[in-house]
Amino acid sequence: MITRSIRFRMALWYAALLAGALALFGAATYIGLERYLQKSLEESLVKQARSIGDVLILNINRSGDDYVENEITEHYSPEINGRFIRVTRADGKQVFISGMPRDGTFDPTHAPAPKLLATQPFTQEVEMSDGHELLLHELPYSASDGTPYLIEVAAPYNQIESVLRGLLLTFVLGLPLIVALAIGGGYLLMRRALRPVDEIRQKAAQITSRNLSERLPVVHTGDELERLATDLNRMIERLEESFLQINRFSADASHELRTPLTVLQGELESIARTGQRLPADVRDTIGSALEETQRLSKIVENLLAISRLEAGEARGQLERLDFSELARSTADQMRLLAEEKRIALRCDGFQPVKVDADPARLKQVVVNLLDNAIKYTPEGGKVELSVTKRDGRAVLDVADSGIGIAAADLPHIFDRFYRADRARSRQLGGTGLGLSIVRSICVAHGGQVTVDSAEGRGAVFHVEIPLASRT
């Protein structure tokens, strides 16, 4: 689980909000229940005190103290019910006092002295000398003969505390579990809710300048996600139009430049053949101009080739061929170029490898890679070529023992007009388009080209294209 992901953060915020809401709900429930239990207990004590007064104390002058004591013990059972009952006459004589409750929650002998001068009933929390707390209701009551009495009915406060303690324990144990479930459930919900975003991301990662005709999936939810996918598709559509315009311009410009460059090259060659009487510096200038014209013609041809490849020309000229045989024959044709620099050109492990490809374009891949390897390999070095099958693909490996490629240049070597060593590349006749053509051809055939290299340790180019289908 990635803690910095939006899923985790949203789940965490959701859990935090839920925990806060539960904490507020728990606090409100705790306070409300405490007040409810206290109010209920207070009403029970008031009702019990009033019942003792109206039923027993009212006619106590006729029934007697013993009768009152027996009736309270029999009908109210304070020891069994855990209640404290005390009836005191105005002269201080105790008519009745309950004994020790069976649960031993408090000792009646530690109860505070009765307030005989009280004139109004009231309820209060009292702390006994032994530390126990009671909720005590005191009811001043007058018998039928006018004799004042004080009726005291109390219940231990721990009855309420035990209930509240159980509720608090439930919250303490349940809240972390609920929060944990909320984090897990929230993460799964966020993962499911953000699945369309992940699908859009995966599709966006597959779209390059080579397949701008594809579009992102649009989830018709009517919310920001749908509008985002729609706007991104519109942006890709605008990019596609821009790339098409650029490609059309490159193709049109290259096509239009071919004729004047051919004418210019022919004129310069004609002048060079017939200009023996011209001064030496003029002849040198004409020769330099002819070289630049030839180089410019080569650049135009390469740009036109790239434009045609990106337009899908190679896919329309596929035929079944042996990639191994094509690579071996091409290497034999270029062997003389390697021998001029005393470079050993070796072809290893050639077995028949059938592919569906444009033979002229595929040969161009081998030529460009071998030409680069020979150019940038010092005298006495070696270049190795091999074609193998690997995971359902034909793999061409071209390795050399040349100067290698710096790490900073590796991400850019397949870009148009990019040259790692511009000065030396120009001396060697490079235009910065050879590897761009190689990549365009590979992509047009549904493959790819990659390179492994380090400065001073040579380079290995890997070309992969699908093997020919069986049908």
C-alpha positions as a Markdown table, in Angstrom:
| # | Residue | x | y | z |
|---|---|---|---|---|
| 1 | Met | 0.0 | 0.0 | 0.0 |
| 2 | Ile | 1.5 | 3.3 | -1.1 |
| 3 | Thr | 0.9 | 5.8 | 1.7 |
| 4 | Arg | 1.4 | 8.8 | -0.6 |
| 5 | Ser | -1.2 | 7.7 | -3.1 |
| 6 | Ile | -4.5 | 9.5 | -3.5 |
| 7 | Arg | -6.4 | 6.3 | -2.6 |
| 8 | Phe | -4.7 | 6.0 | 0.7 |
| 9 | Arg | -5.0 | 9.7 | 1.5 |
| 10 | Met | -8.7 | 9.7 | 0.6 |
| 11 | Ala | -9.3 | 6.5 | 2.7 |
| 12 | Leu | -7.3 | 8.1 | 5.6 |
| 13 | Trp | -9.4 | 11.3 | 5.4 |
| 14 | Tyr | -12.6 | 9.2 | 5.3 |
| 15 | Ala | -11.5 | 7.2 | 8.3 |
| 16 | Ala | -10.5 | 10.4 | 10.2 |
| 17 | Leu | -13.9 | 12.0 | 9.5 |
| 18 | Leu | -15.6 | 8.8 | 10.5 |
| 19 | Ala | -13.6 | 8.5 | 13.7 |
| 20 | Gly | -14.4 | 12.1 | 14.5 |
| 21 | Ala | -18.1 | 11.6 | 13.8 |
| 22 | Leu | -18.1 | 8.5 | 15.9 |
| 23 | Ala | -16.2 | 10.2 | 18.7 |
| 24 | Leu | -18.7 | 13.0 | 18.8 |
| 25 | Phe | -21.6 | 10.5 | 18.6 |
| 26 | Gly | -20.0 | 8.5 | 21.4 |
| 27 | Ala | -19.6 | 11.6 | 23.6 |
| 28 | Ala | -23.1 | 12.7 | 23.0 |
| 29 | Thr | -24.4 | 9.2 | 23.7 |
| 30 | Tyr | -22.4 | 9.0 | 26.8 |
| 31 | Ile | -23.6 | 12.4 | 28.2 |
| 32 | Gly | -27.2 | 11.7 | 27.1 |
| 33 | Leu | -27.2 | 8.3 | 28.7 |
| 34 | Glu | -25.7 | 9.6 | 31.9 |
| 35 | Arg | -28.4 | 12.2 | 32.2 |
| 36 | Tyr | -31.1 | 9.8 | 31.3 |
| 37 | Leu | -30.0 | 7.2 | 33.8 |
| 38 | Gln | -29.6 | 9.8 | 36.5 |
| 39 | Lys | -33.0 | 11.3 | 35.7 |
| 40 | Ser | -34.6 | 7.9 | 35.7 |
| 41 | Leu | -33.0 | 6.9 | 39.0 |
| 42 | Glu | -34.0 | 10.3 | 40.5 |
| 43 | Glu | -37.7 | 9.8 | 39.4 |
| 44 | Ser | -37.6 | 6.3 | 40.9 |
| 45 | Leu | -36.3 | 7.6 | 44.2 |
| 46 | Val | -38.9 | 10.4 | 44.2 |
| 47 | Lys | -41.7 | 8.0 | 43.5 |
| 48 | Gln | -40.5 | 5.6 | 46.2 |
| 49 | Ala | -40.2 | 8.3 | 48.8 |
| 50 | Arg | -43.7 | 9.7 | 48.0 |
| 51 | Ser | -45.1 | 6.2 | 48.2 |
| 52 | Ile | -43.6 | 5.6 | 51.6 |
| 53 | Gly | -45.0 | 8.9 | 52.8 |
| 54 | Asp | -48.5 | 8.5 | 51.4 |
| 55 | Val | -48.9 | 4.8 | 52.3 |
| 56 | Leu | -47.1 | 4.4 | 55.6 |
| 57 | Ile | -46.1 | 7.7 | 57.2 |
| 58 | Leu | -49.5 | 9.5 | 56.8 |
| 59 | Asn | -51.2 | 7.3 | 59.4 |
| 60 | Ile | -48.2 | 6.3 | 61.4 |
| 61 | Asn | -49.8 | 7.6 | 64.6 |
| 62 | Arg | -52.4 | 4.9 | 64.3 |
| 63 | Ser | -50.3 | 2.0 | 62.8 |
| 64 | Gly | -47.2 | 2.5 | 64.9 |
| 65 | Asp | -43.5 | 2.5 | 64.2 |
| 66 | Asp | -43.2 | -1.2 | 64.1 |
| 67 | Tyr | -45.8 | -1.5 | 61.4 |
| 68 | Val | -44.0 | 1.0 | 59.3 |
| 69 | Glu | -40.7 | -0.8 | 59.7 |
| 70 | Asn | -42.2 | -4.2 | 58.8 |
| 71 | Glu | -44.0 | -2.8 | 55.7 |
| 72 | Ile | -40.9 | -1.1 | 54.4 |
| 73 | Thr | -38.8 | -4.2 | 54.9 |
| 74 | Glu | -41.5 | -6.4 | 53.2 |
| 75 | His | -42.6 | -4.3 | 50.3 |
| 76 | Tyr | -39.5 | -2.3 | 49.4 |
| 77 | Ser | -36.7 | -4.8 | 50.5 |
| 78 | Pro | -33.9 | -2.2 | 50.5 |
| 79 | Glu | -31.3 | -4.7 | 51.4 |
| 80 | Ile | -32.2 | -6.9 | 48.4 |
| 81 | Asn | -32.7 | -4.0 | 46.0 |
| 82 | Gly | -29.5 | -2.2 | 47.1 |
| 83 | Arg | -31.4 | 0.9 | 48.3 |
| 84 | Phe | -30.9 | 3.1 | 51.3 |
| 85 | Ile | -34.1 | 4.1 | 53.2 |
| 86 | Arg | -34.2 | 6.1 | 56.3 |
| 87 | Val | -37.3 | 7.7 | 58.1 |
| 88 | Thr | -36.6 | 10.2 | 60.8 |
| 89 | Arg | -39.0 | 12.0 | 63.1 |
| 90 | Ala | -38.5 | 15.7 | 63.7 |
| 91 | Asp | -37.2 | 15.0 | 67.2 |
| 92 | Gly | -34.4 | 13.0 | 65.7 |
| 93 | Lys | -35.7 | 9.5 | 66.4 |
| 94 | Gln | -35.1 | 7.1 | 63.6 |
| 95 | Val | -38.3 | 5.3 | 62.7 |
| 96 | Phe | -36.5 | 3.1 | 60.1 |
| 97 | Ile | -33.1 | 2.7 | 58.6 |
| 98 | Ser | -32.2 | 0.0 | 56.1 |
| 99 | Gly | -29.4 | -2.5 | 56.7 |
| 100 | Met | -26.3 | -3.5 | 54.7 |
| 101 | Pro | -27.3 | -4.3 | 51.1 |
| 102 | Arg | -26.5 | -7.8 | 50.0 |
| 103 | Asp | -24.1 | -6.7 | 47.3 |
| 104 | Gly | -22.1 | -4.7 | 49.8 |
| 105 | Thr | -22.0 | -1.6 | 47.7 |
| 106 | Phe | -22.2 | 0.8 | 50.7 |
| 107 | Asp | -22.6 | 0.8 | 54.4 |
| 108 | Pro | -25.7 | 2.6 | 55.7 |
| 109 | Thr | -24.0 | 3.5 | 59.0 |
| 110 | His | -21.7 | 5.9 | 57.0 |
| 111 | Ala | -24.6 | 7.9 | 55.6 |
| 112 | Pro | -24.5 | 11.6 | 56.5 |
| 113 | Ala | -26.8 | 12.8 | 59.3 |
| 114 | Pro | -30.4 | 13.7 | 58.2 |
| 115 | Lys | -31.2 | 17.4 | 57.6 |
| 116 | Leu | -34.3 | 17.7 | 59.8 |
| 117 | Leu | -34.8 | 21.4 | 59.1 |
| 118 | Ala | -35.4 | 20.8 | 55.4 |
| 119 | Thr | -38.7 | 22.1 | 54.2 |
| 120 | Gln | -38.5 | 21.3 | 50.5 |
| 121 | Pro | -37.8 | 18.0 | 48.8 |
| 122 | Phe | -34.5 | 17.9 | 46.9 |
| 123 | Thr | -32.1 | 15.4 | 45.3 |
| 124 | Gln | -28.3 | 15.5 | 45.5 |
| 125 | Glu | -25.3 | 13.4 | 45.2 |
| 126 | Val | -23.7 | 12.7 | 48.6 |
| 127 | Glu | -20.4 | 11.1 | 49.3 |
| 128 | Met | -20.4 | 8.7 | 52.3 |
| 129 | Ser | -17.5 | 8.6 | 54.8 |
| 130 | Asp | -16.4 | 5.3 | 53.2 |
| 131 | Gly | -16.0 | 6.9 | 49.8 |
| 132 | His | -19.1 | 5.6 | 48.1 |
| 133 | Glu | -21.4 | 8.0 | 46.3 |
| 134 | Leu | -25.2 | 7.9 | 46.6 |
| 135 | Leu | -27.9 | 9.7 | 44.8 |
| 136 | Leu | -30.1 | 10.8 | 47.7 |
| 137 | His | -33.7 | 12.2 | 47.6 |
| 138 | Glu | -34.9 | 13.8 | 50.8 |
| 139 | Leu | -38.7 | 14.3 | 51.2 |
| 140 | Pro | -40.0 | 16.4 | 54.2 |
| 141 | Tyr | -43.4 | 14.8 | 55.1 |
| 142 | Ser | -46.1 | 15.6 | 57.7 |
| 143 | Ala | -48.2 | 12.8 | 59.2 |
| 144 | Ser | -52.0 | 13.2 | 59.6 |
| 145 | Asp | -51.5 | 14.5 | 63.1 |
| 146 | Gly | -49.0 | 17.2 | 61.8 |
| 147 | Thr | -45.8 | 15.5 | 63.1 |
| 148 | Pro | -43.0 | 16.2 | 60.6 |
| 149 | Tyr | -40.9 | 13.4 | 59.2 |
| 150 | Leu | -37.9 | 13.3 | 56.9 |
| 151 | Ile | -38.0 | 10.4 | 54.4 |
| 152 | Glu | -34.7 | 9.6 | 52.7 |
| 153 | Val | -34.4 | 7.2 | 49.8 |
| 154 | Ala | -31.0 | 6.7 | 48.1 |
| 155 | Ala | -29.4 | 4.4 | 45.6 |
| 156 | Pro | -25.6 | 3.9 | 45.0 |
| 157 | Tyr | -24.3 | 5.9 | 42.0 |
| 158 | Asn | -22.2 | 3.0 | 40.9 |
| 159 | Gln | -25.2 | 1.5 | 39.2 |
| 160 | Ile | -25.1 | 4.4 | 36.7 |
| 161 | Glu | -21.3 | 4.2 | 36.6 |
| 162 | Ser | -21.3 | 0.5 | 35.8 |
| 163 | Val | -23.6 | 1.1 | 32.8 |
| 164 | Leu | -21.5 | 4.1 | 31.6 |
| 165 | Arg | -18.3 | 2.1 | 32.1 |
| 166 | Gly | -19.7 | -0.6 | 29.9 |
| 167 | Leu | -20.7 | 1.9 | 27.2 |
| 168 | Leu | -17.2 | 3.5 | 27.4 |
| 169 | Leu | -15.5 | 0.1 | 27.1 |
| 170 | Thr | -17.6 | -0.6 | 24.1 |
| 171 | Phe | -16.5 | 2.6 | 22.4 |
| 172 | Val | -12.9 | 2.1 | 23.3 |
| 173 | Leu | -12.8 | -1.4 | 21.9 |
| 174 | Gly | -15.2 | -0.8 | 19.0 |
| 175 | Leu | -13.9 | 2.5 | 17.7 |
| 176 | Pro | -10.5 | 1.3 | 16.6 |
| 177 | Leu | -12.1 | -1.7 | 14.9 |
| 178 | Ile | -14.6 | 0.5 | 13.1 |
| 179 | Val | -11.8 | 2.9 | 12.0 |
| 180 | Ala | -9.7 | 0.0 | 10.8 |
| 181 | Leu | -12.6 | -1.4 | 8.8 |
| 182 | Ala | -13.3 | 2.1 | 7.5 |
| 183 | Ile | -9.7 | 2.4 | 6.3 |
| 184 | Gly | -9.7 | -1.0 | 4.6 |
| 185 | Gly | -13.2 | -0.6 | 3.2 |
| 186 | Gly | -12.6 | 3.0 | 2.2 |
| 187 | Tyr | -9.4 | 2.0 | 0.4 |
| 188 | Leu | -11.2 | -0.7 | -1.5 |
| 189 | Leu | -14.0 | 1.7 | -2.4 |
| 190 | Met | -11.5 | 4.4 | -3.5 |
| 191 | Arg | -9.7 | 1.8 | -5.5 |
| 192 | Arg | -12.9 | 0.7 | -7.2 |
| 193 | Ala | -14.0 | 4.3 | -7.7 |
| 194 | Leu | -10.6 | 5.3 | -9.2 |
| 195 | Arg | -10.4 | 2.3 | -11.5 |
| 196 | Pro | -11.5 | 4.4 | -14.5 |
| 197 | Val | -8.7 | 6.8 | -13.7 |
| 198 | Asp | -6.2 | 3.9 | -13.8 |
| 199 | Glu | -7.7 | 2.7 | -17.1 |
| 200 | Ile | -7.3 | 6.2 | -18.5 |
| 201 | Arg | -3.7 | 6.3 | -17.2 |
| 202 | Gln | -2.9 | 2.9 | -18.8 |
| 203 | Lys | -4.3 | 4.0 | -22.1 |
| 204 | Ala | -2.6 | 7.3 | -22.0 |
| 205 | Ala | 0.7 | 5.6 | -21.4 |
| 206 | Gln | 0.2 | 3.6 | -24.6 |
| 207 | Ile | -0.5 | 6.6 | -26.8 |
| 208 | Thr | 2.6 | 8.1 | -28.5 |
| 209 | Ser | 3.2 | 10.2 | -31.6 |
| 210 | Arg | 2.9 | 7.0 | -33.5 |
| 211 | Asn | -0.7 | 6.1 | -32.5 |
| 212 | Leu | -2.4 | 9.4 | -31.9 |
| 213 | Ser | -5.5 | 8.1 | -33.6 |
| 214 | Glu | -6.3 | 6.2 | -30.4 |
| 215 | Arg | -8.5 | 7.7 | -27.7 |
| 216 | Leu | -8.8 | 7.4 | -24.0 |
| 217 | Pro | -11.8 | 5.5 | -22.6 |
| 218 | Val | -14.7 | 7.7 | -21.5 |
| 219 | Val | -16.7 | 6.7 | -18.5 |
| 220 | His | -20.2 | 8.2 | -18.9 |
| 221 | Thr | -20.7 | 9.2 | -15.3 |
| 222 | Gly | -21.7 | 12.8 | -15.9 |
| 223 | Asp | -19.0 | 14.1 | -13.5 |
| 224 | Glu | -15.6 | 15.6 | -13.6 |
| 225 | Leu | -14.0 | 12.2 | -14.6 |
| 226 | Glu | -16.1 | 12.1 | -17.8 |
| 227 | Arg | -15.3 | 15.7 | -18.6 |
| 228 | Leu | -11.6 | 15.1 | -18.0 |
| 229 | Ala | -11.5 | 12.1 | -20.3 |
| 230 | Thr | -13.4 | 14.1 | -23.0 |
| 231 | Asp | -11.2 | 17.1 | -22.7 |
| 232 | Leu | -8.0 | 14.9 | -22.9 |
| 233 | Asn | -9.4 | 13.2 | -26.0 |
| 234 | Arg | -10.0 | 16.6 | -27.6 |
| 235 | Met | -6.4 | 17.6 | -26.7 |
| 236 | Ile | -5.1 | 14.3 | -28.3 |
| 237 | Glu | -7.2 | 15.1 | -31.4 |
| 238 | Arg | -5.6 | 18.5 | -31.6 |
| 239 | Leu | -2.2 | 17.0 | -31.2 |
| 240 | Glu | -2.9 | 14.4 | -33.9 |
| 241 | Glu | -3.9 | 17.2 | -36.3 |
| 242 | Ser | -0.7 | 19.1 | -35.5 |
| 243 | Phe | 1.4 | 16.0 | -36.0 |
| 244 | Leu | -0.3 | 15.3 | -39.3 |
| 245 | Gln | 0.3 | 18.8 | -40.4 |
| 246 | Ile | 3.9 | 18.6 | -39.4 |
| 247 | Asn | 4.3 | 15.2 | -41.2 |
| 248 | Arg | 2.6 | 16.5 | -44.3 |
| 249 | Phe | 4.8 | 19.6 | -44.3 |
| 250 | Ser | 7.9 | 17.4 | -43.9 |
| 251 | Ala | 6.8 | 15.1 | -46.7 |
| 252 | Asp | 5.8 | 18.0 | -49.0 |
| 253 | Ala | 8.9 | 20.0 | -48.3 |
| 254 | Ser | 11.1 | 17.0 | -48.8 |
| 255 | His | 9.4 | 16.1 | -52.0 |
| 256 | Glu | 9.5 | 19.7 | -53.4 |
| 257 | Leu | 13.2 | 20.0 | -52.4 |
| 258 | Arg | 14.3 | 16.8 | -54.3 |
| 259 | Thr | 14.0 | 18.3 | -57.8 |
| 260 | Pro | 15.9 | 21.6 | -57.2 |
| 261 | Leu | 18.6 | 19.8 | -55.2 |
| 262 | Thr | 19.0 | 17.2 | -58.0 |
| 263 | Val | 19.3 | 20.0 | -60.5 |
| 264 | Leu | 21.7 | 21.9 | -58.3 |
| 265 | Gln | 23.8 | 18.8 | -57.8 |
| 266 | Gly | 23.9 | 18.1 | -61.5 |
| 267 | Glu | 24.9 | 21.7 | -62.3 |
| 268 | Leu | 27.7 | 21.7 | -59.7 |
| 269 | Glu | 29.0 | 18.3 | -61.0 |
| 270 | Ser | 28.9 | 19.7 | -64.6 |
| 271 | Ile | 30.9 | 22.7 | -63.5 |
| 272 | Ala | 33.4 | 20.5 | -61.6 |
| 273 | Arg | 34.0 | 18.4 | -64.7 |
| 274 | Thr | 34.4 | 21.3 | -67.1 |
| 275 | Gly | 36.0 | 23.8 | -64.7 |
| 276 | Gln | 39.7 | 22.7 | -65.0 |
| 277 | Arg | 40.7 | 26.2 | -66.0 |
| 278 | Leu | 39.1 | 27.8 | -63.0 |
| 279 | Pro | 41.3 | 29.0 | -60.1 |
| 280 | Ala | 42.0 | 26.4 | -57.4 |
| 281 | Asp | 40.1 | 28.3 | -54.7 |
| 282 | Val | 37.0 | 28.4 | -56.9 |
| 283 | Arg | 37.3 | 24.7 | -57.6 |
| 284 | Asp | 37.5 | 24.0 | -53.9 |
| 285 | Thr | 34.5 | 26.1 | -53.2 |
| 286 | Ile | 32.5 | 24.3 | -55.9 |
| 287 | Gly | 33.6 | 20.9 | -54.4 |
| 288 | Ser | 32.6 | 22.0 | -50.9 |
| 289 | Ala | 29.2 | 23.2 | -52.3 |
| 290 | Leu | 28.7 | 19.9 | -54.1 |
| 291 | Glu | 29.4 | 18.0 | -50.9 |
| 292 | Glu | 26.9 | 20.1 | -48.9 |
| 293 | Thr | 24.4 | 19.6 | -51.7 |
| 294 | Gln | 24.8 | 15.8 | -51.6 |
| 295 | Arg | 24.5 | 15.9 | -47.8 |
| 296 | Leu | 21.4 | 18.0 | -48.1 |
| 297 | Ser | 19.9 | 15.6 | -50.7 |
| 298 | Lys | 20.6 | 12.8 | -48.3 |
| 299 | Ile | 18.8 | 14.6 | -45.5 |
| 300 | Val | 15.8 | 15.3 | -47.7 |
| 301 | Glu | 15.6 | 11.6 | -48.8 |
| 302 | Asn | 15.8 | 10.5 | -45.2 |
| 303 | Leu | 13.0 | 12.9 | -44.1 |
| 304 | Leu | 10.9 | 11.8 | -46.9 |
| 305 | Ala | 11.5 | 8.2 | -45.9 |
| 306 | Ile | 10.5 | 8.9 | -42.3 |
| 307 | Ser | 7.3 | 10.6 | -43.4 |
| 308 | Arg | 6.4 | 7.7 | -45.6 |
| 309 | Leu | 7.0 | 5.2 | -42.8 |
| 310 | Glu | 4.9 | 7.2 | -40.4 |
| 311 | Ala | 2.2 | 7.3 | -43.0 |
| 312 | Gly | 2.2 | 3.4 | -43.0 |
| 313 | Glu | 3.8 | 2.8 | -46.3 |
| 314 | Ala | 5.9 | -0.1 | -45.0 |
| 315 | Arg | 2.8 | -2.0 | -43.9 |
| 316 | Gly | 1.5 | -2.2 | -47.5 |
| 317 | Gln | 4.6 | -3.9 | -48.9 |
| 318 | Leu | 5.1 | -6.8 | -46.5 |
| 319 | Glu | 6.3 | -10.2 | -47.8 |
| 320 | Arg | 7.6 | -13.4 | -46.2 |
| 321 | Leu | 11.4 | -13.4 | -45.9 |
| 322 | Asp | 14.3 | -14.9 | -43.9 |
| 323 | Phe | 15.6 | -12.2 | -41.6 |
| 324 | Ser | 18.8 | -14.2 | -41.0 |
| 325 | Glu | 19.6 | -14.5 | -44.7 |
| 326 | Leu | 18.9 | -10.8 | -45.3 |
| 327 | Ala | 21.1 | -9.7 | -42.5 |
| 328 | Arg | 23.9 | -12.1 | -43.6 |
| 329 | Ser | 23.9 | -10.9 | -47.2 |
| 330 | Thr | 23.8 | -7.3 | -46.1 |
| 331 | Ala | 26.7 | -7.8 | -43.8 |
| 332 | Asp | 28.7 | -9.4 | -46.7 |
| 333 | Gln | 28.0 | -6.4 | -48.9 |
| 334 | Met | 29.4 | -4.1 | -46.2 |
| 335 | Arg | 32.3 | -6.3 | -45.3 |
| 336 | Leu | 34.7 | -4.3 | -47.6 |
| 337 | Leu | 33.8 | -1.1 | -45.6 |
| 338 | Ala | 34.8 | -2.8 | -42.4 |
| 339 | Glu | 38.0 | -4.2 | -43.9 |
| 340 | Glu | 39.1 | -0.7 | -44.9 |
| 341 | Lys | 39.3 | 0.1 | -41.2 |
| 342 | Arg | 40.7 | -3.3 | -40.2 |
| 343 | Ile | 37.5 | -4.1 | -38.3 |
| 344 | Ala | 36.5 | -7.7 | -37.8 |
| 345 | Leu | 32.9 | -8.1 | -39.0 |
| 346 | Arg | 31.5 | -11.4 | -37.7 |
| 347 | Cys | 28.1 | -13.0 | -38.2 |
| 348 | Asp | 27.1 | -15.5 | -35.5 |
| 349 | Gly | 24.4 | -18.3 | -35.2 |
| 350 | Phe | 22.3 | -17.7 | -38.2 |
| 351 | Gln | 19.2 | -19.9 | -38.3 |
| 352 | Pro | 16.2 | -19.3 | -40.5 |
| 353 | Val | 14.0 | -16.6 | -38.9 |
| 354 | Lys | 10.9 | -15.9 | -40.9 |
| 355 | Val | 9.2 | -12.5 | -40.7 |
| 356 | Asp | 6.6 | -10.5 | -42.6 |
| 357 | Ala | 8.4 | -7.3 | -43.6 |
| 358 | Asp | 9.3 | -4.9 | -46.3 |
| 359 | Pro | 12.7 | -6.3 | -47.5 |
| 360 | Ala | 14.0 | -2.9 | -48.6 |
| 361 | Arg | 13.2 | -1.2 | -45.3 |
| 362 | Leu | 14.4 | -4.1 | -43.2 |
| 363 | Lys | 17.7 | -4.1 | -45.1 |
| 364 | Gln | 17.9 | -0.4 | -44.4 |
| 365 | Val | 17.8 | -1.1 | -40.7 |
| 366 | Val | 20.7 | -3.5 | -41.0 |
| 367 | Val | 22.7 | -1.1 | -43.2 |
| 368 | Asn | 22.2 | 1.8 | -40.9 |
| 369 | Leu | 23.1 | -0.1 | -37.7 |
| 370 | Leu | 26.2 | -1.7 | -39.3 |
| 371 | Asp | 27.2 | 1.7 | -40.8 |
| 372 | Asn | 27.0 | 3.3 | -37.4 |
| 373 | Ala | 28.9 | 0.5 | -35.8 |
| 374 | Ile | 31.7 | 0.6 | -38.3 |
| 375 | Lys | 31.9 | 4.5 | -38.2 |
| 376 | Tyr | 32.3 | 4.7 | -34.4 |
| 377 | Thr | 34.5 | 1.7 | -33.9 |
| 378 | Pro | 38.3 | 2.4 | -34.0 |
| 379 | Glu | 40.7 | 0.5 | -36.2 |
| 380 | Gly | 41.3 | -3.0 | -35.1 |
| 381 | Gly | 38.0 | -3.3 | -33.3 |
| 382 | Lys | 35.2 | -5.7 | -34.0 |
| 383 | Val | 31.5 | -5.7 | -34.9 |
| 384 | Glu | 29.2 | -8.7 | -34.3 |
| 385 | Leu | 25.9 | -9.4 | -35.9 |
| 386 | Ser | 23.3 | -12.1 | -35.0 |
| 387 | Val | 19.6 | -12.9 | -35.6 |
| 388 | Thr | 17.8 | -15.1 | -33.2 |
| 389 | Lys | 14.3 | -16.0 | -32.0 |
| 390 | Arg | 13.2 | -14.9 | -28.6 |
| 391 | Asp | 9.7 | -15.0 | -27.1 |
| 392 | Gly | 7.9 | -15.1 | -30.4 |
| 393 | Arg | 10.0 | -12.3 | -31.9 |
| 394 | Ala | 12.9 | -12.0 | -34.3 |
| 395 | Val | 15.8 | -10.3 | -32.6 |
| 396 | Leu | 18.7 | -8.6 | -34.5 |
| 397 | Asp | 21.7 | -7.8 | -32.3 |
| 398 | Val | 24.4 | -5.5 | -33.6 |
| 399 | Ala | 27.3 | -5.2 | -31.1 |
| 400 | Asp | 30.5 | -3.2 | -31.5 |
| 401 | Ser | 33.7 | -2.4 | -29.5 |
| 402 | Gly | 33.5 | 1.3 | -30.4 |
| 403 | Ile | 33.5 | 4.5 | -28.4 |
| 404 | Gly | 30.1 | 3.8 | -26.8 |
| 405 | Ile | 27.4 | 6.3 | -25.9 |
| 406 | Ala | 27.3 | 8.5 | -22.9 |
| 407 | Ala | 24.5 | 8.0 | -20.4 |
| 408 | Ala | 23.2 | 11.5 | -21.0 |
| 409 | Asp | 22.9 | 10.8 | -24.7 |
| 410 | Leu | 21.1 | 7.4 | -24.5 |
| 411 | Pro | 17.5 | 8.8 | -24.1 |
| 412 | His | 17.9 | 11.0 | -27.2 |
| 413 | Ile | 19.9 | 9.0 | -29.8 |
| 414 | Phe | 16.7 | 8.0 | -31.7 |
| 415 | Asp | 15.5 | 11.6 | -32.0 |
| 416 | Arg | 15.7 | 13.3 | -35.3 |
| 417 | Phe | 18.9 | 15.3 | -36.0 |
| 418 | Tyr | 20.3 | 14.3 | -32.6 |
| 419 | Arg | 24.1 | 13.6 | -32.6 |
| 420 | Ala | 26.1 | 12.9 | -29.5 |
| 421 | Asp | 29.3 | 14.2 | -31.0 |
| 422 | Arg | 28.2 | 16.8 | -33.5 |
| 423 | Ala | 31.6 | 17.7 | -34.8 |
| 424 | Arg | 32.8 | 14.1 | -35.3 |
| 425 | Ser | 29.5 | 13.0 | -36.7 |
| 426 | Arg | 29.6 | 15.7 | -39.3 |
| 427 | Gln | 33.1 | 14.6 | -40.3 |
| 428 | Leu | 31.9 | 11.1 | -40.7 |
| 429 | Gly | 29.0 | 12.2 | -42.9 |
| 430 | Gly | 26.3 | 11.7 | -40.3 |
| 431 | Thr | 23.0 | 13.6 | -40.5 |
| 432 | Gly | 21.4 | 12.6 | -37.2 |
| 433 | Leu | 18.5 | 10.7 | -39.0 |
| 434 | Gly | 19.9 | 7.2 | -39.4 |
| 435 | Leu | 18.7 | 5.9 | -36.0 |
| 436 | Ser | 15.4 | 7.8 | -36.4 |
| 437 | Ile | 14.8 | 5.9 | -39.6 |
| 438 | Val | 15.7 | 2.6 | -37.9 |
| 439 | Arg | 13.1 | 3.3 | -35.1 |
| 440 | Ser | 10.4 | 4.4 | -37.6 |
| 441 | Ile | 10.9 | 1.1 | -39.6 |
| 442 | Cys | 10.8 | -1.0 | -36.5 |
| 443 | Val | 7.6 | 0.7 | -35.2 |
| 444 | Ala | 6.0 | 0.4 | -38.7 |
| 445 | His | 6.6 | -3.4 | -38.5 |
| 446 | Gly | 5.2 | -3.6 | -35.0 |
| 447 | Gly | 8.6 | -3.9 | -33.3 |
| 448 | Gln | 11.0 | -1.7 | -31.4 |
| 449 | Val | 14.7 | -0.9 | -31.2 |
| 450 | Thr | 16.7 | -0.5 | -28.0 |
| 451 | Val | 20.4 | 0.0 | -27.1 |
| 452 | Asp | 22.7 | -1.0 | -24.3 |
| 453 | Ser | 25.9 | 1.1 | -24.1 |
| 454 | Ala | 28.3 | 2.9 | -21.8 |
| 455 | Glu | 30.9 | 5.4 | -22.8 |
| 456 | Gly | 34.2 | 3.8 | -23.9 |
| 457 | Arg | 32.7 | 0.2 | -23.8 |
| 458 | Gly | 30.9 | -0.1 | -27.1 |
| 459 | Ala | 27.2 | -0.4 | -27.9 |
| 460 | Val | 24.7 | -3.2 | -28.5 |
| 461 | Phe | 21.6 | -2.4 | -30.6 |
| 462 | His | 18.6 | -4.8 | -30.2 |
| 463 | Val | 16.0 | -4.8 | -33.0 |
| 464 | Glu | 12.8 | -6.8 | -32.3 |
| 465 | Ile | 10.0 | -7.5 | -34.8 |
| 466 | Pro | 7.2 | -10.1 | -34.6 |
| 467 | Leu | 7.9 | -13.5 | -36.2 |
| 468 | Ala | 5.9 | -14.4 | -39.3 |
| 469 | Ser | 2.4 | -15.8 | -38.6 |
| 470 | Arg | 1.9 | -19.5 | -39.4 |
| 471 | Thr | -1.0 | -18.8 | -41.8 |
